[in-house]
């Protein structure tokens, strides 16, 4: 029998099944969005495929009823785990009036939802890092036990906001966890052309915080390191920088042709480590994920994705005059 790693981390069989189900829902929603885009029904997709394990593993390690998250645009797994629904994500993809992120004003994947403590993101990358640090400063000033969790791609870790945010967090020992989802490409630029040092986590030393590089295809390894970071944060030990290494299985977005900068063999090789399959194998080896449960999940998720698609496609667009709302003082 396979080694039961999740119980060593304090996770029940039900919790790891829920993690797998959340990863699978993110993948199936993402795949549906690509089909809708290619059919000319939605304008834009920016994908989470290949990064679900890191996203869901991290989210499950947080306190999902108290902590704040500042996700970047690929983080469908994180926002689903924090309470955003498939229907809400589809409303955003179709840019409908009911889109909770922006009422259809913003591009898809610019997540934001006050009730689930999801800080609004923006198109310029890395601006979410100082915002998350600000929320962590509020936690410290108000002596509250929540943490903030912020994600970004490794390309974004070269922006000024990353340095400013982490430097401030390190100086003031703030309860913020920064997770860089290293998927090997900043649009078309490979990792070796982005960083002088191959490990993003080594930068943590300069900011006076611990840094860890983990296997982003292993949700349990990511869960462990994020949980430990959260424990340190709430006990006053300050911030942590985590680098979760995975691989982007799709083009950068629906507007990108990745064949121009990487070959098919490289992508196929990376697919062998796809967490949707490797985590399923782990659960099956332990007898936790049976064929019956897998079929149940597949049918349920298919139904959720179909219903979300139908609802969002039929939902009304915002009235044209809504475009002027929230622009000027009323």
N, C-alpha and C positions, 0 to 999 in steps of 0.2 A: 504493500500500500504506500502511496505517496506520503511524504512528510506533511503533517498538518501545520502549515506555517501561520494560517490566519488565527487559529486558537491561541498560539503563542503571543499574538498581538492583541488578544482580548476580543477578537471578532467572532461572532456566532455564525453558524451555517446560513442562517436567514440573512444576516448582514452581507455576507459575501455574494449570496445569490442576488440580493438587491443591487449590489455594486455591478455585477455582471449585467443585470437587466438594464440598468441605467446606461452602461456603456453601449449595449446593443441598441437601445432606443436612440441614443445620439447618432450612432452609425446609420441606422435605418432612416432617420429623419434627414440626415445629410445626403444619403444616396437619393432619396426622393427629391430633395431640392435640386440636385444636379439634373435629374430627369425633367423637372419642371422648367429649369433654366433652358435646357436644350430644346424643349418644346415651345420656347418663347413665352412662357407664362409668368416667370419671375425674372427680374433683371440681373441678379448678381448672387453668387454663392462664394463664400470663403470657408474652407472646409476644416473640420476637426478630425478627419480620418487619419488614423495612426497615432493620435494623441489622447484618445479617450481614457486609457489606463491611468495616465498621469493626472488627468483632470478629475476623474471620479475618485481615484485613490486619495487625492489631496482633499477633495470636498468632504469625503466621509470622515476624514481625520479632524475636521473643524467642528465647531459647535454651530450647527445649521439653524439654530433658532436665536443666536445672539451675535455671531461674528459677522463682520462686513467683508464683502468681496469687491475687488476692482478688476474684473476679468478683461482679458484682451479678446479680440474679435473671433478667435478660433474656439473659445471656451464653451461650446454647447454642453459638454459633459458637466462642467462646473455649474452652469446656471440651471440645468435640469435638476441636478442634485440639490440645489438651493431652493427649488420650488417653482421655477418657471415651467410652464406647461408646453407640450407639443403644439397645442392650438395657438398659444401666444407666439411661439417661435415662427409658426407658419403665417400668422397675421403680419408679422414683421417682414417675412420674405416676400409677401404679396403687397407690402406697403399699404395696408388697410387702416382705416380710421381707428379700429380697436387695438392696433399694435401698442402694447404696453410700454415699449421702449421710447417711442417718440410720436405716436399717433400717425405713423406713416411718413414722417418728415425725413428720417435718417435712413442711411443705407442699412441693409440687414446686418445682424451681428454686432450692432452698436448697442450692447445690452445695457439696460438700466431699469430697475424696479424697486421703488422705495420700500414696499411692504416686505420684500425678501432681502433687504439691505444689500442690493446690487447697485454699486455706484455707476452712474452713467458714463459710458465710454465715448471717445471721439475718434475722428478719422486720423489726426496726427498721432503716430505711434508713441508710446511711452508716457504720455501725459497722465496716465492713470497712476504712475508710481508716486509722484508727490501727493496726489489726492489720497492714496491709501495711507501714506505716512502721516498726513494731516488727521485722518480718522484715528490712527494709532496715538497721535499726540492728544487727541480729545479723550481717548480711553485712559491715558496716563493722568491727565489733568483732573478728570472726573473720578479717578480711582475706581474704574470699572473693569470687570474681568473679561471683556471681549477683546478679540484681536482683529486686525485687518489682514487680508490675504490678497496679494496682487500678483497677476501673471503677465508675462510678455514673451515674445519670441527672442531668440538669441541675437537676431539682427538689431532689435530694439535696445539690447543691453549696451549698445555703443552710442546711444543718444545721451545728451546732457542731462535730461530729466532723471535717468537712471542713477547717474553719479550724484546729482544733487539730493535726490530722494534718499538713497542709501547712506550717503554721508551724514545727512541730518538725523536719520534714524539711528545710526551708529553712535553719534555724539550724544544723543538724548536717551539712548537705550529704550527705544519705543517698541511696543508689542506688534510689530508688523512682520509678516512672512512674505518674502519675495520669491516667487518660483518662475524661473526662466525655462520655458518649454523649448528646448533645443531640438529643432526638427531638421537641422543640417543646412537649411537654405533660407536666406533672407531674400524673398522673391527669387531672383536668378543667381544670387551670389552665394557660393558654397562657404561652409564654415571656415576653411583654411584661408579664405580671402577676407574674412571679417575680423578674426582675432589673432593677435600675435601669440597669445597663450591659448592652447587648445581648450582649456577648462574655464568656463565663465565663473565657476564657484571659487576659483583662486582669487578673484577680485575681492571676496569678502574680507580677506585679511586687511586690506587697505582701509576698510570701513569699520574695523573693530568688531566684527561679528563672525560667528561660525559659518562656514560654507560647505556644502555637500553636493557631490555629483552622484545621481542615482539612475538606475535603469528605468527610463520612462515608460517602458513596455510592461513593467511589473507593478500592478496597482498596489500590491501589498508592501513592496519596498517603498513606494512613494507615500503610502499611508503611514508607515512607521516613521519616516523622517519628518513628515509634516506634523504628526502627532507630538513627537518629541520637541519640535520647534514651538508648537503651541504651548506645551507644558512650560518650556523655558520662558516664553513671552508672558504668560499670566503670573509667573512667579517673580517677575521683575528683572529677568536676565536679558531682556532686549531682543533685537531682531535676528533673523536668520536668512541667509541666501541659499536657495536650493536650485540646482540645475537638473532637470529631468530630461534625459537624452532619449529621443525617439526618432521618428522619421516621418516626413510629410508624404503621405501616400498619393495625394492628388496634386494637380497643378496648384500654384499659389492661390489662384482664384479662377472663377469662370472666364475671366478676361485674359488669362495667361496660357501660353503654350509651353509647357515644361520640356517638350522634346528639343527645344532650342538650347537647353543648357544641361540636360542630364540624359543618360541613355536608359532604355527600357529595362535592360538587364539589372541595372542598379536598383530600380524600383521593385522589380520582381524578387530580387534577393531580400530586400527589406520586408516584403510581404510575408516572408517565412516567419518573421518575428511579430506579426500582427497580433496585438494583445486580445483582440476579439476571439481569436482561435487559441492562443497560448493559455489564456486565463480559463477558457472553457475546458481545455485539456486538464488543467490543474484540478478544476472542480469535478470533472468526470472521473479522474483517477481516484479521487476520494469518495466517489459515490454520492456526491452532493447534488451534482447536476445530472439528472437522469434524462433519457430520451423523452419521457413523458413531460417532465418539467420544461425541457428545451422546446418542445412542440407547443406547450402552453404559452411560453414567453413569446415565441415567434408569432403565434396567432393573435395574442393580445396586442403586441406591438404593431403588427400589420393593421389591426383594427384601429388603434390609436392614430397611426400615421394617416390612414385613409380618411378617418373622420376629421382630423386636423386640416388636411388638404382640402376636403370638400367644404368645410366651414369657412376657411380663409378665402378660398376662391370665390365663394358666393357672398362674402361680407362686403359691405359698402366701402367705397373710398371716402376719404375726408372731403368736405365741401371745399371748393377752391379758396374761399375767403379764410379758411382755417390756416392757410400758409402764413398769414400775417399775425396769427395769435402767438403770444409770448415773445414777439420781436420788440414791440414798443410798449411802454407803460400804458395800461388801459384805465 
